[in-house]
């Protein structure tokens, strides 16, 4: 089963306008299964290509809603009501919870969510922005962890915007947030009024952590460094954490050549991020995989879970596993 996700191109752009935060929905106001839909009636009809894309998103959303039983909703009600005493206690319950998308827990031995989030210093009372959440593999873990005492922010969009790409993004994001029952009732989207300029990550100094997980190769490909990094620096409090997991190229790789294949060289990446007012506080080999040869014609997507080559040499790539990854904890320095 696939999660609904906004297209990557839309997740990698934001707004230079002032912060605008959409209110979270009350858990008591959550729609029963089967009633959540994307609202596209606030603006003109979408162009045909975006309308077809949204139709596919709605079909996947229907599959997700069909799975979301009253029992799963009750599970989330109980998880989000917990004043977790520590991240470790929270993750013990959340990682074992049946609310997780089927197949996602199979990725735990490769993605090490317990070790990764504790390494970054995530606490249940933090204000966190997960940037470019994709299909939400980490989002379904973070949402119940932060629901009681913290806040999880994601990128949001204006459904009344004149730009049809923005209206599509708003509808797709709404499907993402509302299809899995009450899971994301306490998530707070931060609205991006347009598709150019720096992303809006919230009020200056308002965040404890910004998570950028397996995404910085796309930031490089899209020329978004000068937009994302200053925005993250501004939104973080002094000493706030920029938490990075990134597919790792050989140290001497040219990032312009490796990024289209999903990888970035770690020494270059550290120097790049530190140039925006961050300091590397710690690095970890939690997500290292020495079996990853990083030389695939179809890039990192050759490996699981994507398996871009289908059945061709499938067993070989399954044996390699997921990519070799940098795990880097940066902290904000300066103003």
C-alpha positions in Angstrom: 0.0 0.0 0.0 1.4 3.4 -0.9 1.1 6.6 1.0 -0.2 9.7 -0.7 2.6 12.3 -1.1 3.0 15.6 -2.7 5.3 15.5 -5.7 9.0 16.1 -4.9 9.3 19.2 -7.1 6.5 20.9 -5.1 8.0 19.9 -1.8 11.4 21.4 -2.7 10.0 24.9 -3.2 8.6 27.4 -0.8 7.8 31.1 -0.2 9.6 34.2 0.7 6.5 35.7 2.3 6.1 35.9 6.1 5.1 32.8 8.1 1.6 31.6 7.9 0.6 28.6 9.9 -2.6 26.6 9.3 -4.3 25.6 12.6 -4.2 22.0 13.5 -7.6 20.1 13.5 -9.1 19.1 16.8 -8.9 15.3 17.3 -12.6 15.5 18.2 -13.4 16.9 14.7 -11.7 14.2 12.7 -13.9 12.7 9.9 -14.9 9.1 10.2 -13.2 6.7 7.7 -14.3 7.2 4.1 -15.3 10.9 4.3 -12.0 12.7 3.9 -11.6 14.2 0.5 -9.3 16.8 -1.1 -10.9 20.2 -1.4 -10.2 21.5 -4.9 -13.4 23.5 -5.2 -11.9 26.7 -3.7 -10.2 27.6 -6.9 -10.6 27.0 -10.7 -10.5 23.5 -12.0 -7.0 21.9 -12.3 -5.3 21.4 -15.7 -5.8 17.9 -17.1 -2.3 16.6 -16.1 -2.7 17.7 -12.5 -6.3 16.6 -12.3 -5.2 13.1 -13.4 -2.4 13.1 -10.9 -4.8 14.1 -8.1 -7.2 11.4 -9.3 -4.5 8.8 -8.7 -3.7 10.3 -5.3 -7.4 10.0 -4.4 -7.4 6.4 -5.4 -4.5 5.6 -3.2 -6.0 7.7 -0.4 -9.2 5.5 -0.6 -7.0 2.4 -0.1 -5.5 4.0 3.0 -8.9 5.0 4.4 -10.2 1.5 3.9 -7.4 0.2 6.1 -8.1 2.8 8.8 -10.4 0.8 11.1 -11.9 2.1 14.4 -9.4 -0.1 16.1 -6.5 1.8 14.4 -8.1 5.1 15.3 -8.3 4.0 18.9 -4.6 3.0 18.8 -3.7 6.5 17.6 -6.0 8.1 20.2 -4.1 6.2 22.9 -0.6 7.0 21.5 -1.2 10.7 21.0 -2.6 11.0 24.6 0.7 9.8 26.1 2.9 12.3 27.8 6.0 10.3 26.9 8.7 10.3 29.6 11.4 9.9 26.9 12.0 9.3 23.2 13.1 5.8 23.9 9.8 4.9 25.6 7.8 6.6 22.9 9.6 4.7 20.1 9.2 1.4 21.8 5.5 1.8 21.5 5.3 3.6 18.2 7.6 1.4 16.2 5.6 -1.7 17.3 2.2 -0.1 16.6 -0.1 -1.5 13.9 -0.9 2.0 12.6 2.4 1.9 10.6 1.9 1.5 6.8 2.3 -2.2 5.9 5.9 -2.8 4.8 7.3 0.2 6.6 8.5 -1.7 9.6 10.4 -3.9 7.3 12.7 -0.9 6.6 13.6 -0.5 10.2 16.7 -2.7 10.0 18.0 -0.4 7.3 16.8 3.0 8.5 17.3 2.5 12.3 14.7 5.0 13.4 15.2 4.4 17.1 18.9 4.9 16.9 18.7 7.8 14.4 16.2 9.9 16.3 17.9 9.4 19.6 21.2 10.3 18.0 19.7 13.6 16.8 18.5 14.3 20.3 14.8 14.4 19.5 12.6 14.9 22.5 8.8 14.5 22.8 8.3 18.2 23.7 10.2 19.6 20.7 9.0 21.8 17.9 10.1 20.0 14.8 9.8 20.6 11.0 10.1 17.6 8.8 11.1 19.0 5.4 10.0 17.2 2.2 8.4 14.3 4.0 7.7 12.3 0.8 5.5 9.3 1.4 5.7 9.9 5.2 7.9 7.0 6.3 9.2 9.0 9.3 6.1 11.2 9.6 3.9 8.3 10.9 6.5 7.8 13.6 7.1 11.5 14.4 3.4 12.5 14.6 2.4 10.4 17.6 5.8 11.0 19.3 5.3 14.8 19.2 1.5 14.9 19.5 1.1 15.5 23.3 3.9 17.9 24.3 5.6 18.9 21.0 4.6 20.1 17.6 5.3 18.5 14.2 5.3 20.9 11.2 5.1 19.9 7.6 4.9 22.0 4.4 1.4 23.1 3.5 -0.1 25.0 0.6 -3.0 27.4 -0.1 -6.0 25.7 -1.8 -7.3 29.0 -3.1 -4.0 30.0 -4.8 -4.1 31.2 -8.4 -1.2 28.8 -9.4 -2.8 25.4 -10.3 0.4 23.6 -9.1 -0.1 25.2 -5.7 -3.8 24.1 -5.6 -2.7 20.6 -6.6 -0.1 20.6 -3.8 -2.7 21.8 -1.3 -5.1 19.0 -2.3 -2.5 16.3 -2.3 -1.2 17.4 1.1 -4.7 17.4 2.5 -5.2 13.8 1.3 -1.8 12.9 2.9 -2.9 14.4 6.2 -6.5 13.3 6.3 -6.6 9.8 4.7 -4.9 7.9 7.6 -7.7 8.4 10.1 -6.7 10.6 13.1 -3.0 10.0 12.7 -2.1 13.6 11.7 -4.8 15.5 13.5 -2.2 17.3 15.6 0.3 18.0 12.8 0.5 21.7 11.9 1.2 22.5 8.2 3.1 25.8 7.4 1.6 27.4 4.3 3.7 28.3 1.3 2.0 31.0 -0.7 4.0 30.5 -3.9 6.4 28.2 -5.6 9.5 30.5 -5.7 11.9 31.8 -3.1 12.9 30.4 0.2 10.6 28.0 2.0 8.6 29.2 4.9 9.6 27.1 7.9 7.8 29.3 10.5 8.6 32.2 12.8 12.2 33.1 13.4 13.7 31.0 16.3 10.5 28.9 16.6 11.9 25.4 15.9 14.1 23.1 18.0 14.9 20.8 15.0 14.6 20.6 11.2 14.8 17.1 9.8 16.0 16.7 6.2 16.0 12.9 5.5 17.4 11.5 2.3 16.6 14.7 0.4 19.7 16.9 0.1 20.6 15.4 -3.3 17.4 16.9 -4.6 18.2 20.2 -2.9 21.5 20.2 -4.8 19.8 19.2 -8.1 17.2 21.9 -7.8 19.6 24.7 -6.8 17.8 25.1 -3.5 20.8 25.5 -1.1 20.5 29.3 -0.9 16.8 29.0 -0.3 16.6 26.1 2.2 19.6 26.6 4.4 19.0 30.3 5.4 15.3 29.5 6.0 16.3 26.6 8.3 18.9 28.7 10.1 16.4 31.5 10.6 13.6 29.2 11.9 15.8 27.3 14.4 16.4 28.7 17.9 20.0 29.2 18.8 21.6 25.8 19.2 18.7 24.2 17.3 19.4 21.0 15.4 19.6 20.5 11.6 19.3 16.7 11.4 20.5 15.2 8.1 20.4 11.7 6.7 21.8 11.5 3.2 22.8 8.8 0.7 26.6 8.9 0.8 28.8 9.1 -2.3 32.6 8.4 -2.2 34.5 11.2 -0.5 36.1 12.3 -3.7 32.9 12.3 -5.8 31.8 15.4 -7.7 28.4 16.4 -6.2 27.2 17.6 -9.6 27.7 14.1 -10.9 26.6 12.1 -7.9 23.5 14.1 -6.9 21.4 13.0 -10.0 22.1 9.4 -8.8 20.9 10.3 -5.3 24.3 10.5 -3.5 26.4 13.3 -2.0 30.0 13.1 -0.7 30.1 13.5 3.0 33.1 15.9 3.4 31.7 18.2 0.7 28.2 18.0 2.3 29.5 19.0 5.8 31.5 21.9 4.4 28.5 23.0 2.4 26.1 23.0 5.3 28.6 24.6 7.7 28.9 27.5 5.2 25.3 28.5 6.1 25.9 29.1 9.8 25.8 25.6 11.1 28.4 23.5 12.9 28.7 19.8 12.7 28.2 18.6 16.3 28.4 14.8 15.7 28.3 12.2 12.9 27.3 8.6 13.1 27.6 5.4 11.2 24.2 4.2 12.3 23.0 4.1 8.7 26.2 3.0 7.0 26.1 0.1 4.5 29.5 -0.9 3.1 27.9 -3.3 0.7 26.5 -0.3 -1.3 28.8 0.1 -4.3 27.2 3.4 -5.4 27.9 2.8 -9.1 24.5 1.8 -10.4 23.3 3.2 -13.8 19.9 4.0 -12.2 21.4 5.4 -9.1 20.3 4.8 -5.5 16.9 3.8 -6.7 18.4 0.6 -8.0 18.5 -0.6 -4.4 15.5 -1.4 -2.2 12.9 -0.3 -1.5 12.5 1.1 -5.0 14.3 -1.6 -7.0 14.2 0.4 -10.2 15.3 -2.6 -12.3 12.4 -4.7 -11.2 13.2 -8.4 -11.3 16.5 -7.9 -13.1 19.2 -8.9 -10.6 16.6 -8.4 -7.8 18.3 -10.9 -5.4 21.6 -9.1 -5.8 20.1 -5.7 -4.8 18.1 -7.2 -2.0 21.3 -8.7 -0.6 23.0 -5.3 -0.7 20.1 -3.7 1.1 19.3 0.1 1.3 21.9 2.7 0.6 25.0 3.7 2.6 24.0 6.9 4.4 25.6 9.8 6.2 23.9 10.7 9.5 24.9 14.2 10.5 23.8 16.4 13.5 24.4 20.1 12.8 23.6 22.9 15.3 22.8 26.5 14.6 25.5 29.0 15.4 25.5 32.7 15.1 22.4 35.0 14.9 
